[in-house]
Every structure is written in C-alpha cells, then in structure tokens.
C-alpha cells in the first residue's frame, strides 16, 4: 500500500485496522482469529430504547 500512496496514509490505514481488531477482541472477549457469532445485541440493547 505504501507504494501506491504516501507513507502517512498507509500508516493511518494500518493503525485503523489494528484498532478495529483490538476493539473486536476486547468487545467479544475472544482470541484473535477465533471469531464468535454475535447475536442480535442491538435489538436487545436498552440504552437507546425506541419510544412506543
């Protein structure tokens, strides 16, 4: 990627990728490379309940 674009853009893309991986590992409490199925947590969330 560094050959196609400048160094800063490549470094930012790599940092973003690593941050997303770290967040997913911490969120799911699972080892990297061992993805766990995620149930419909958004539907069960109560923080942003839709007013009826």
N, C-alpha and C positions, 0 to 999 in steps of 0.2 A: 504494500500500500504506500509505503514511503517513496517508492519510485514514481508512482502515478501522481502524487500530491506532495505538498510540503511536509516537513518534519512535524510541525506543530499540530496539523490536522491529524496525522497518523497517531501521534502520541495521545491526543484527545480521544480519538476513537477507541484506542486500546484501553485507556483509563475508564471510559464509559462502559465498555464490555466487561471489564473486571469488576466494576462497581455493581453492575446488574447481576453478575454471577454471585458476588458476595452477599448481596441483598437476598437473592433467592435461597441461598444456603441458610442464612440466618432466619429467614421467614418460615421455611419449611422444616427446619431442624433435621435436615438430611444431608448426607455427604454429597459432595460434588460428583457428578457422573452417575448418580443413583436417583433419578427424578421420581418423585412421589406423585401419584394422581391427586389433583386438588379438587375437592368437592366444591359445590356452588356456595362458596363462602360469602360472596357478595349478596346473595339472596337472603342469607341468614344474619347479615350484619344489622345491628340496631342503631349504630351511630348516626346514620342518615336515613331514618325511617321515613317512608312516604306517608304524608298525611292523608287519611281516608275521608 
